[in-house]
Amino acid sequence: MCDRWDIGGLSTNVHYQTGRPTIFVYDGHAGGVGITARGFSQFEGWVQDTARLLERCPCTSGCPSCVQSPKCGNLNEPLDKAGARTLLERMLA
């Protein structure tokens, strides 16, 4: 298990370098601690674990235990549990 400050992320509908919806996940410490490298090598399992976390969370629309983060620069808007489920399903398809 890691601390939530060990990793960071950014998601956008269209990123100027990719021209498409993009998600970045990065190590939160200079030089990294290896979390993102491991996540990249085990991507499918990482996404499956995240989908299971969403399914097991008893909330209806998203909460700090499943989709919200105190680090979110957009105040957790427009984070949405149903949208997260849809995205994860597409990532696994």
DSSP file (Angstrom, degrees, kcal/mol; ACC not computed):
  #  RESIDUE AA STRUCTURE BP1 BP2  ACC     N-H-->O    O-->H-N    N-H-->O    O-->H-N    TCO  KAPPA ALPHA  PHI   PSI    X-CA   Y-CA   Z-CA
    1    1 A M              0   0    0      0, 0.0     2,-0.3     0, 0.0     0, 0.0   0.000 360.0 360.0 360.0 148.5    0.0    0.0    0.0
    2    2 A C        -     0   0    0     33,-0.0     2,-0.3     2,-0.0     5,-0.0  -0.815 360.0 -98.3-126.3 168.2    1.2    3.5   -0.7
    3    3 A D    >   -     0   0    0     -2,-0.3     3,-2.5     1,-0.1     4,-0.4  -0.632  34.6-119.5 -82.0 145.2    0.3    7.0    0.5
    4    4 A R  G >  S+     0   0    0      1,-0.3     3,-0.6    -2,-0.3    -1,-0.1   0.713 113.5  61.8 -61.1 -18.6   -2.0    8.9   -1.9
    5    5 A W  G 3  S+     0   0    0      1,-0.2    -1,-0.3     3,-0.0     3,-0.0   0.514  84.7  77.7 -84.8  -4.3    0.8   11.6   -2.2
    6    6 A D  G <  S+     0   0    0     -3,-2.5    22,-3.3    21,-0.1    23,-0.4   0.715 102.2  34.0 -75.6 -20.4    3.2    9.0   -3.7
    7    7 A I  E <   -A   27   0A   0     -3,-0.6     2,-0.3    -4,-0.4    20,-0.2  -0.921  66.8-167.7-131.5 159.1    1.4    9.2   -7.0
    8    8 A G  E     -A   26   0A   0     18,-3.0    18,-2.6    -2,-0.3     2,-0.3  -0.877   6.1-166.6-136.4 170.1   -0.3   12.0   -9.0
    9    9 A G  E     -A   25   0A   0     -2,-0.3     2,-0.3    16,-0.2    16,-0.2  -0.991  12.8-163.2-157.0 163.2   -2.5   12.1  -12.0
   10   10 A L  E     -A   24   0A   0     14,-2.2    14,-3.4    -2,-0.3     2,-0.4  -0.977   9.5-174.7-148.1 134.4   -4.0   14.3  -14.7
   11   11 A S  E     +A   23   0A   0     -2,-0.3     2,-0.3    12,-0.2    12,-0.2  -0.986   6.6 174.3-131.7 146.8   -6.9   13.6  -17.0
   12   12 A T  E     -A   22   0A   0     10,-2.2    10,-2.2    -2,-0.4     3,-0.2  -0.996  38.5-127.9-150.1 148.9   -8.2   15.7  -19.8
   13   13 A N  S    S+     0   0    0     -2,-0.3     2,-0.3     1,-0.3    -1,-0.1   0.889 103.4   8.3 -64.4 -39.7  -10.8   15.4  -22.5
   14   14 A V  S    S-     0   0    0      7,-0.1     2,-0.4    -3,-0.1    -1,-0.3  -0.951  72.1-157.2-144.6 121.9   -8.3   16.4  -25.2
   15   15 A H     >  -     0   0    0      5,-1.9     4,-3.4    -2,-0.3     3,-0.5  -0.828  21.1-131.5-100.0 139.1   -4.6   16.8  -24.6
   16   16 A Y  T  4 S+     0   0    0     -2,-0.4    -1,-0.1     1,-0.2     0, 0.0   0.767 105.7  47.6 -62.2 -26.4   -2.6   19.0  -27.0
   17   17 A Q  T  4 S+     0   0    0      1,-0.1    -1,-0.2     3,-0.1    -3,-0.0   0.770 123.8  29.6 -86.0 -26.0    0.1   16.3  -27.4
   18   18 A T  T  4 S-     0   0    0     -3,-0.5    -2,-0.2     2,-0.2    -1,-0.1   0.701  88.7-140.8-104.1 -24.0   -2.2   13.4  -28.1
   19   19 A G  S  < S+     0   0    0     -4,-3.4    -3,-0.1     1,-0.2     3,-0.0   0.684  75.6  70.3  70.8  17.2   -5.2   15.1  -29.7
   20   20 A R  S    S-     0   0    0     -5,-0.4    -5,-1.9    -8,-0.0    -1,-0.2  -0.919 101.7 -57.2-151.7 173.1   -7.5   12.8  -27.7
   21   21 A P        -     0   0    0      0, 0.0     2,-0.4     0, 0.0    -8,-0.2  -0.371  63.2-173.5 -58.1 137.1   -8.7   12.0  -24.2
   22   22 A T  E     -A   12   0A   0    -10,-2.2   -10,-2.2     2,-0.0     2,-0.4  -0.994  23.5-162.9-142.7 141.6   -5.6   11.3  -22.0
   23   23 A I  E     -A   11   0A   0     -2,-0.4     2,-0.4   -12,-0.2   -12,-0.2  -0.995  10.5-166.9-122.9 127.9   -4.8   10.1  -18.5
   24   24 A F  E     -A   10   0A   0    -14,-3.4   -14,-2.2    -2,-0.4     2,-0.4  -0.944   4.1-174.5-111.7 135.8   -1.4   10.6  -17.0
   25   25 A V  E     +A    9   0A   0     -2,-0.4     2,-0.3   -16,-0.2   -16,-0.2  -1.000  15.7 173.4-126.3 130.0   -0.3    8.8  -13.8
   26   26 A Y  E     -A    8   0A   0    -18,-2.6   -18,-3.0    -2,-0.4     2,-0.2  -0.953  37.5 -97.8-139.7 155.1    3.1    9.8  -12.4
   27   27 A D  E     -A    7   0A   0     -2,-0.3   -20,-0.3   -20,-0.2     4,-0.1  -0.499  28.2-143.8 -68.3 138.7    5.3    9.2   -9.4
   28   28 A G  S    S+     0   0    0    -22,-3.3     2,-0.4    -2,-0.2   -21,-0.2   0.378  76.0  70.5 -88.3   4.0    4.9   12.0   -6.9
   29   29 A H  S >  S-     0   0    0    -23,-0.4     3,-2.6     0, 0.0    -2,-0.1  -0.945  95.2 -94.9-123.8 143.8    8.6   12.0   -5.8
   30   30 A A  T 3  S+     0   0    0     -2,-0.4    -2,-0.1     1,-0.3     0, 0.0  -0.308 115.7  13.0 -53.4 130.0   11.7   13.1   -7.7
   31   31 A G  T 3  S-     0   0    0     -4,-0.1    -1,-0.3     2,-0.0     3,-0.1   0.247 116.5-111.8  82.9 -13.9   13.2   10.1   -9.3
   32   32 A G    <   -     0   0    0     -3,-2.6   -25,-0.1     1,-0.1    -2,-0.1   0.180   6.2-116.4  76.0 163.6   10.0    8.1   -8.6
   33   33 A V        -     0   0    0    -27,-0.2    -1,-0.1    -4,-0.0    -3,-0.1   0.241  55.3-102.9-118.9   6.8    9.4    5.2   -6.2
   34   34 A G  S  > S+     0   0    0     -3,-0.1     4,-2.1     4,-0.0     5,-0.2   0.422  87.7 119.0  91.2  -1.2    8.5    2.7   -9.0
   35   35 A I  H  > S+     0   0    0      1,-0.2     4,-2.6     2,-0.2     5,-0.1   0.937  78.5  43.2 -65.9 -45.9    4.7    2.8   -8.6
   36   36 A T  H  > S+     0   0    0      2,-0.2     4,-2.5     1,-0.2    -1,-0.2   0.873 111.9  53.9 -71.2 -34.2    3.9    4.0  -12.0
   37   37 A A  H  > S+     0   0    0      2,-0.2     4,-1.9     1,-0.2    -1,-0.2   0.926 112.6  44.4 -62.4 -42.9    6.5    1.7  -13.7
   38   38 A R  H  X S+     0   0    0     -4,-2.1     4,-1.6     2,-0.2    -2,-0.2   0.909 111.9  52.9 -67.2 -41.4    4.9   -1.2  -12.0
   39   39 A G  H  < S+     0   0    0     -4,-2.6     7,-0.3     1,-0.2    -2,-0.2   0.890 108.3  51.0 -60.0 -39.8    1.4    0.1  -12.8
   40   40 A F  H >< S+     0   0    0     -4,-2.5     3,-1.0     1,-0.2    -1,-0.2   0.914 111.6  46.6 -63.8 -42.9    2.4    0.3  -16.5
   41   41 A S  H 3< S+     0   0    0     -4,-1.9    -1,-0.2     1,-0.3    -2,-0.2   0.733 123.5  34.9 -73.2 -20.5    3.7   -3.2  -16.6
   42   42 A Q  T 3X S+     0   0    0     -4,-1.6     4,-2.2    -5,-0.1    -1,-0.3  -0.176  78.2 139.6-122.7  38.9    0.6   -4.5  -14.8
   43   43 A F  H <>  +     0   0    0     -3,-1.0     4,-2.6     1,-0.2     5,-0.2   0.880  67.7  50.8 -54.6 -49.4   -2.0   -2.2  -16.4
   44   44 A E  H  > S+     0   0    0      1,-0.2     4,-2.5     2,-0.2    -1,-0.2   0.913 112.9  46.2 -60.2 -43.7   -4.8   -4.6  -16.9
   45   45 A G  H  > S+     0   0    0      2,-0.2     4,-2.7     1,-0.2    -1,-0.2   0.875 110.7  53.8 -64.7 -37.5   -4.7   -5.8  -13.3
   46   46 A W  H  X S+     0   0    0     -4,-2.2     4,-1.9    -7,-0.3    -2,-0.2   0.921 111.5  44.8 -62.1 -45.3   -4.5   -2.2  -12.0
   47   47 A V  H  X S+     0   0    0     -4,-2.6     4,-2.4     2,-0.2    -2,-0.2   0.901 112.9  51.0 -67.4 -41.2   -7.6   -1.3  -14.0
   48   48 A Q  H  X S+     0   0    0     -4,-2.5     4,-2.3    -5,-0.2    -2,-0.2   0.914 109.7  50.1 -62.5 -42.5   -9.4   -4.5  -12.8
   49   49 A D  H  X S+     0   0    0     -4,-2.7     4,-2.2     1,-0.2    -1,-0.2   0.894 110.6  50.2 -62.2 -39.5   -8.6   -3.7   -9.2
   50   50 A T  H  X S+     0   0    0     -4,-1.9     4,-2.1     2,-0.2    -2,-0.2   0.907 109.0  51.2 -65.4 -41.7   -9.9   -0.2   -9.6
   51   51 A A  H  X S+     0   0    0     -4,-2.4     4,-2.2     1,-0.2    -2,-0.2   0.903 110.1  50.0 -62.0 -41.1  -13.1   -1.5  -11.1
   52   52 A R  H  X S+     0   0    0     -4,-2.3     4,-2.3     2,-0.2    -1,-0.2   0.899 107.3  54.3 -64.0 -40.3  -13.6   -3.9   -8.2
   53   53 A L  H  X S+     0   0    0     -4,-2.2     4,-1.2     1,-0.2    -2,-0.2   0.920 109.8  47.4 -59.2 -43.9  -13.0   -1.0   -5.8
   54   54 A L  H  < S+     0   0    0     -4,-2.1     3,-0.3     1,-0.2    -1,-0.2   0.910 111.7  50.1 -63.8 -42.0  -15.8    1.0   -7.4
   55   55 A E  H  < S+     0   0    0     -4,-2.2    -1,-0.2     1,-0.2    -2,-0.2   0.865 112.2  47.2 -65.5 -35.9  -18.1   -2.0   -7.4
   56   56 A R  H  < S+     0   0    0     -4,-2.3    -1,-0.2    -5,-0.1    -2,-0.2   0.678  87.4  99.1 -81.7 -17.8  -17.5   -2.7   -3.7
   57   57 A C     <  -     0   0    0     -4,-1.2     5,-0.0    -3,-0.3     9,-0.0  -0.570  67.2-147.5 -73.6 127.5  -18.0    0.9   -2.6
   58   58 A P        +     0   0    0      0, 0.0    -1,-0.1     0, 0.0    -4,-0.0   0.556  63.6 106.3 -75.3  -6.9  -21.5    1.4   -1.2
   59   59 A C        -     0   0    0      1,-0.1     4,-0.1    -5,-0.1    -2,-0.0  -0.219  62.9-143.4 -69.4 165.2  -21.9    5.0   -2.3
   60   60 A T  S    S+     0   0    0      2,-0.1    22,-0.1     1,-0.0    -1,-0.1   0.798  87.4  16.7 -99.7 -34.1  -24.1    5.8   -5.3
   61   61 A S  S    S-     0   0    0      1,-0.2    20,-1.9    20,-0.1    21,-0.2   0.484 119.6 -65.0-123.7  -2.7  -22.3    8.6   -7.1
   62   62 A G        -     0   0    0     18,-0.2    -1,-0.2    19,-0.1    -2,-0.1  -0.087  49.6-173.4 123.0 137.1  -18.7    8.7   -5.9
   63   63 A C    >>> -     0   0    0     -4,-0.1     5,-2.4    -2,-0.1     4,-1.7  -0.867  47.7 -82.5-147.8 176.5  -17.0    9.5   -2.7
   64   64 A P  T 345S+     0   0    0      0, 0.0     0, 0.0     0, 0.0     0, 0.0   0.718 124.0  59.1 -60.9 -19.8  -13.5    9.9   -1.2
   65   65 A S  T 345S+     0   0    0      4,-0.1    -8,-0.0     2,-0.0     4,-0.0   0.715 122.2  15.6 -81.4 -20.0  -13.2    6.2   -1.0
   66   66 A C  T <45S-     0   0    0     -3,-1.4   -12,-0.1   -12,-0.0   -13,-0.1   0.783 137.3  -2.6-123.5 -49.6  -13.7    5.5   -4.7
   67   67 A V  T  <5S+     0   0    0     -4,-1.7     2,-0.2    12,-0.1    13,-0.1   0.602 101.2  87.8-124.8 -14.0  -13.3    8.4   -7.1
   68   68 A Q      < -     0   0    0     -5,-2.4    -5,-0.1    11,-0.1    -6,-0.0  -0.590  50.2-168.5 -93.1 153.0  -12.7   11.6   -5.2
   69   69 A S    >   -     0   0    0     -2,-0.2     3,-1.3     1,-0.1     7,-0.1  -0.999  29.0-141.0-138.9 138.6   -9.3   12.9   -4.2
   70   70 A P  T 3  S+     0   0    0      0, 0.0    -1,-0.1     0, 0.0     5,-0.1   0.642 106.4  60.6 -69.7 -11.4   -8.2   15.7   -1.8
   71   71 A K  T 3  S+     0   0    0    -67,-0.0     2,-0.2     3,-0.0     4,-0.0   0.512  74.2 125.1 -89.7  -6.3   -5.5   16.4   -4.4
   72   72 A C    X   -     0   0    0     -3,-1.3     3,-1.2     1,-0.2   -62,-0.1  -0.355  49.1-158.0 -64.7 122.4   -7.9   17.2   -7.2
   73   73 A G  T 3  S+     0   0    0      1,-0.2    -1,-0.2    -2,-0.2    -2,-0.0   0.590  92.6  55.5 -73.9 -10.9   -7.3   20.6   -8.7
   74   74 A N  T >  S-     0   0    0      0, 0.0     3,-1.5     0, 0.0    -1,-0.2   0.108 116.8-109.6-107.2  19.4  -10.9   20.8  -10.0
   75   75 A L  T <  S-     0   0    0     -3,-1.2    -2,-0.1     1,-0.3    -7,-0.0   0.838  71.3 -62.9  55.5  35.6  -12.5   20.2   -6.6
   76   76 A N  T 3  S+     0   0    0      1,-0.2     3,-0.5    -7,-0.1    -1,-0.3   0.738  93.4 163.4  62.1  26.1  -13.5   16.7   -7.7
   77   77 A E    <   +     0   0    0     -3,-1.5    -1,-0.2     1,-0.3     3,-0.1  -0.983  61.5  12.2-114.7 131.1  -15.8   18.1  -10.4
   78   78 A P  S    S+     0   0    0      0, 0.0    -1,-0.3     0, 0.0    -2,-0.1  -0.600  90.2 135.1-101.5  48.3  -16.9   16.5  -12.8
   79   79 A L        +     0   0    0     -3,-0.5     2,-0.3     4,-0.0   -12,-0.1  -0.314  29.1 178.0 -60.6 140.0  -15.8   13.2  -11.1
   80   80 A D     >  -     0   0    0      1,-0.1     4,-2.3   -13,-0.1   -18,-0.2  -0.980  33.0-144.2-151.7 128.1  -18.6   10.6  -11.4
   81   81 A K  H  > S+     0   0    0    -20,-1.9     4,-2.3    -2,-0.3     5,-0.2   0.913 104.0  48.5 -62.6 -45.6  -18.7    7.0  -10.3
   82   82 A A  H  > S+     0   0    0      1,-0.2     4,-2.2     2,-0.2    -1,-0.2   0.905 112.6  49.4 -63.1 -40.5  -20.9    5.8  -13.3
   83   83 A G  H  > S+     0   0    0      1,-0.2     4,-2.4     2,-0.2    -1,-0.2   0.886 109.2  52.1 -64.5 -38.6  -18.5    7.6  -15.7
   84   84 A A  H  X S+     0   0    0     -4,-2.3     4,-2.5     2,-0.2    -2,-0.2   0.907 108.7  50.7 -63.8 -41.8  -15.5    6.0  -14.0
   85   85 A R  H  X S+     0   0    0     -4,-2.3     4,-2.5     2,-0.2    -2,-0.2   0.935 110.7  48.9 -60.1 -46.5  -17.1    2.6  -14.4
   86   86 A T  H  X S+     0   0    0     -4,-2.2     4,-2.1     1,-0.2    -2,-0.2   0.923 111.6  49.2 -60.2 -45.5  -17.8    3.2  -18.1
   87   87 A L  H  X S+     0   0    0     -4,-2.4     4,-2.1     1,-0.2    -1,-0.2   0.921 111.2  49.0 -61.1 -45.1  -14.2    4.4  -18.7
   88   88 A L  H  X S+     0   0    0     -4,-2.5     4,-1.5     1,-0.2    -1,-0.2   0.897 109.2  52.8 -63.4 -40.5  -12.7    1.4  -16.9
   89   89 A E  H  X S+     0   0    0     -4,-2.5     4,-0.8     1,-0.2    -1,-0.2   0.914 111.0  47.2 -60.0 -43.0  -14.9   -1.0  -18.9
   90   90 A R  H  < S+     0   0    0     -4,-2.1     3,-0.4     1,-0.2    -1,-0.2   0.855 108.1  55.3 -67.9 -34.6  -13.7    0.6  -22.2
   91   91 A M  H  < S+     0   0    0     -4,-2.1    -1,-0.2     1,-0.2    -2,-0.2   0.810 111.9  44.3 -67.3 -28.2  -10.1    0.4  -21.0
   92   92 A L  H  <        0   0    0     -4,-1.5    -1,-0.2    -3,-0.2    -2,-0.2   0.575 360.0 360.0 -91.0 -10.8  -10.5   -3.3  -20.5
   93   93 A A     <        0   0    0     -4,-0.8    -1,-0.2    -3,-0.4    -2,-0.1   0.488 360.0 360.0 -72.6 360.0  -12.3   -4.0  -23.8
